[in-house]
Amino acid sequence: MGSDQKYFAHETAVVDEGCEIGAGTKIWHFSHLMKNCVLGEKCNIGQNVVVSPDVHLGNNVKVQNNVSIYTGVNCEDDVFLGPSCVFTNITNPRSNVVRRGQYERTTVKRGASIGANATIVCGHDIGKFAFIGAGAVVTKTVPDYALLVGNPAKQIGWMSEYGHRLHFDEDGVAKCPESGEEYSLKDGVVKKIQ
């Protein structure tokens, strides 16, 4: 970390011109941040990660080893991307057809976690505090607090902001066992009770 540089980049990492990187962010071995990407404060970019041009990562985003975040993907604050999870950005790629500039957008919303080796097919946003299980293949938009597993991914429940399975009573109320925070479930929508 240089005297004017407020982030750490390992000597094997490549940071292209035009990147914006927040204070306290760490970029580890053999990772490549491409032009015009924006990383917030206190992010952790693991080994062998590629962040493509114009990608935006919020504050405190944790990217584990071997993840490629392609143009069109953006992550809000406090997102966790597990080892080797995969994003796509073109629905119908062909080697002989140039589709640059036709990238579909995917937003991973605040606090969401994506498990190891999960695949997120482009154009499907991941809701706030959603939890995508390891190896899941997401082919649809994911609601806030949803828990999805499998291929294709299916919703099997709901998760708290602390990452615990929520069990709703007959009144549609659940309590996180760790934080004590309560959640309501009404008409298929989960919200934290303030």
C-alpha positions in Angstrom: 0.0 0.0 0.0 1.6 3.2 -1.2 1.5 6.4 0.9 -1.3 7.9 -1.2 -3.0 4.5 -1.9 -5.7 3.6 0.6 -6.1 0.0 -0.6 -3.9 -3.0 -0.8 -3.1 -4.9 -4.0 -0.8 -7.9 -4.0 2.2 -7.5 -6.3 0.7 -10.1 -8.7 -2.6 -8.3 -9.0 -3.3 -6.1 -12.1 -5.3 -2.9 -11.6 -6.0 -1.2 -14.9 -6.2 2.6 -15.4 -9.5 4.2 -14.4 -10.4 1.9 -11.6 -11.9 3.5 -8.4 -11.0 1.5 -5.3 -12.2 2.4 -1.8 -10.2 2.7 1.3 -9.4 -0.6 3.1 -10.1 -2.8 0.1 -7.7 -5.8 -0.4 -7.0 -7.3 -3.8 -5.1 -10.7 -3.7 -2.9 -12.9 -5.9 -3.4 -13.0 -9.7 -6.6 -10.9 -9.7 -7.4 -8.5 -12.5 -9.5 -5.3 -12.1 -10.3 -4.0 -15.5 -10.8 -0.4 -16.6 -13.5 1.7 -15.1 -14.6 -0.8 -12.4 -15.6 0.7 -9.1 -15.0 -1.0 -5.7 -16.3 0.4 -2.5 -14.5 0.5 0.9 -13.4 -2.6 2.8 -13.9 -5.1 -0.1 -11.9 -8.3 -0.2 -11.1 -9.6 -3.6 -9.7 -13.2 -3.4 -7.2 -14.9 -5.6 -7.7 -15.3 -9.3 -10.7 -12.9 -9.5 -11.6 -10.9 -12.6 -13.7 -7.7 -12.3 -14.7 -6.6 -15.8 -15.0 -3.1 -17.1 -17.8 -0.9 -15.6 -18.7 -3.4 -12.8 -19.7 -1.7 -9.5 -19.2 -3.3 -6.2 -20.5 -1.6 -3.0 -18.8 -1.5 0.4 -17.7 -4.6 2.2 -18.2 -7.0 -0.7 -16.4 -10.3 -0.2 -15.4 -12.1 -3.4 -13.9 -15.5 -2.9 -11.3 -17.2 -5.1 -11.9 -17.9 -8.9 -14.9 -15.6 -9.5 -15.4 -13.6 -12.7 -17.7 -10.6 -12.4 -18.6 -9.6 -15.9 -19.7 -6.3 -17.3 -23.5 -5.9 -16.6 -23.2 -7.3 -13.0 -23.3 -5.0 -10.0 -23.2 -5.8 -6.3 -24.6 -3.6 -3.6 -23.1 -3.3 -0.1 -22.3 -6.4 2.1 -22.6 -9.0 -0.7 -20.8 -12.4 -0.4 -19.7 -14.2 -3.6 -18.6 -17.7 -2.8 -15.6 -19.5 -4.4 -16.0 -20.2 -8.1 -19.5 -18.8 -8.4 -20.4 -17.9 -12.0 -22.2 -14.9 -13.6 -23.2 -14.7 -17.2 -24.0 -11.5 -19.2 -25.2 -12.7 -22.6 -28.3 -15.0 -22.9 -27.3 -16.5 -26.3 -23.5 -16.4 -26.7 -22.0 -17.6 -29.9 -18.3 -17.5 -30.7 -18.9 -16.1 -34.2 -21.4 -13.4 -33.2 -20.1 -10.3 -31.6 -22.5 -9.2 -28.8 -20.5 -6.6 -27.0 -22.8 -3.8 -25.8 -25.7 -6.2 -25.5 -24.9 -7.3 -22.0 -27.8 -8.0 -19.8 -27.8 -6.5 -16.3 -27.8 -8.4 -13.0 -27.9 -6.7 -9.6 -27.0 -8.6 -6.5 -28.7 -6.6 -3.8 -27.5 -5.6 -0.3 -26.5 -8.4 2.0 -27.1 -11.3 -0.5 -24.9 -14.4 -0.4 -24.1 -16.6 -3.3 -22.7 -20.1 -2.5 -19.7 -21.8 -4.0 -20.0 -22.9 -7.6 -23.5 -21.4 -8.0 -24.4 -20.0 -11.4 -26.4 -16.8 -11.9 -27.9 -16.6 -15.4 -27.9 -13.0 -16.5 -30.9 -10.7 -16.2 -32.1 -12.1 -12.9 -31.6 -9.9 -9.9 -30.8 -11.4 -6.5 -32.9 -9.8 -3.7 -31.7 -8.2 -0.5 -30.3 -10.8 2.0 -31.2 -13.7 -0.3 -29.2 -16.8 0.1 -28.2 -18.9 -2.9 -27.0 -22.4 -2.0 -23.8 -24.0 -3.3 -24.1 -25.3 -6.8 -27.5 -23.7 -7.5 -28.3 -22.5 -11.0 -30.5 -19.4 -10.8 -32.7 -18.8 -13.8 -35.3 -16.5 -12.3 -35.3 -13.2 -10.3 -34.8 -14.0 -6.6 -37.0 -12.2 -3.9 -35.6 -10.5 -0.8 -34.6 -13.0 2.0 -35.3 -16.0 -0.2 -33.3 -19.3 0.2 -32.7 -21.1 -3.1 -31.0 -24.4 -3.9 -30.7 -26.9 -6.7 -30.6 -27.0 -10.5 -32.6 -25.2 -11.6 -32.7 -23.3 -8.4 -36.0 -23.6 -6.4 -36.9 -21.6 -3.4 -37.2 -23.7 -0.3 -37.5 -21.1 2.4 -36.5 -17.7 3.8 -33.3 -16.5 5.5 -32.6 -13.8 8.1 -30.1 -11.0 7.7 -27.8 -13.0 9.9 -28.0 -16.1 7.6 -30.4 -18.3 9.6 -33.4 -20.1 8.2 -36.7 -18.4 9.2 -39.6 -20.5 10.5 -42.8 -18.5 10.4 -45.7 -19.1 12.9 -49.4 -19.1 12.0 -49.4 -15.2 12.2 -46.6 -15.0 9.6 -43.9 -13.9 12.1 -40.4 -15.4 12.5 -37.5 -14.6 14.8 -33.8 -14.8 13.9 -32.2 -17.1 16.5 -29.0 -15.1 16.5 -30.1 -11.4 16.3 -33.6 -11.7 17.8 -34.9 -9.6 14.9 -38.4 -10.4 13.8 -39.7 -10.8 10.2 -43.1 -10.9 8.7 -44.3 -13.0 5.8 -47.4 -11.7 3.9 -48.5 -12.5 0.4 -45.2 -14.1 -0.4 -43.1 -11.1 0.7 -40.7 -11.1 3.7 -39.9 -7.9 5.5 -38.0 -7.2 8.7 -40.2 -5.8 11.4 -38.7 -2.5 12.5 
